[in-house]
Every structure is written in structure tokens, then in C-alpha cells.
């Protein structure tokens, strides 16, 4: 799951980079000396995204585990800034009203937490930096059936295309 999740985040990052690159090429204005304008192009979105998840909580049901179907909404805010040859993206999501019921016990669960990512780089030399932090919690009734997911990821790529930093810390704990 960790590998697929990280791969999904990296795929999303690449997609956004391509989108920003195309938008930049379309919107970049040349000044009178045919140099790129330093004027910032800014885009902000604020969305309410439906979420429907089926998650296995290994510590639920007295330690036997159970599947919990969660539904509700994610609040997602994205802020993109393109200045000259550089871009910066800040992404923030958090559950809003996401709740569910254990399919074996009928216990009620609430999803809480926050996910944030900031990345940016250069259109000219490919320099890139990405920091991603995910704190996602599924809180059950009583004790011992709370599922806590935490991931912190940092990637730095220099102008030569070499990955100079790659840190990925992932934990999934029951408490």
C-alpha cells in the first residue's frame, strides 16, 4: 500500500508539473526585450471532494480486524504560483464529515487529520523539491481500535537531474 500510495503522489506531482508547464507556456508574456516576464501567475482552487473508502483496521474487533467503509468529503485547497521560470505548488486536504461503520462490529468511526504538500522548481533546469506530510487518523469507539497513518516524504532533484535527497518515513499504527 505504501509503495502504491507514494507512486500515486509522485504521479500526481508529475501530472501537475505537466499541467503547470503547459499553462506557463500559454500564459507567459514576453516583455519588450523578449525576456520572460517576472510577473507572477497565480491559481488557487478550493474544492469539496466526495470520498468513499474501504479500509481495513487491523486492531478493530478485539484485534481480529475489520473493514470499515468511510464516506464524506475531503476539503482540498491548491495554490499554484508561476513566476518567470519557477513554479511553486501548495496542496492541503483534510477530511470533513468522513465517517463510517465497521462491517463486522457495527462500531462507528470518524476520519480526521490533514495532508499537506509543497513542491516547486525551475522550468529551465529541472531543479525540483517536494515535501509531503500526511497525518490521517481513523478513530473508533472505545479504546484500542484507532488507526493512525503518518507519512513524511522529501525529495530534492538538482539541476543535473540527480536525486540528492530522498527521505520517506511511513508508519501505520493502532492505538
Buried (B, 14 or more C-beta within 10 A) or exposed (E): EEEEBBEEBBEEBEEBBEEBEEBBEEEBEEEEEEEBEEEEBEBEEEEEEEBEBEBEBBBBBEEEBBBBBBBBBBBBBBBBBBBBBBBBBBBBBBBBEBBBBBBBBEBEBBBBBBBBBBBBBEBEEEBBBBBBBBBBBBBBBEEEBBBBBBBBBBBBBBEEEEEEEEEEEBEEEBE
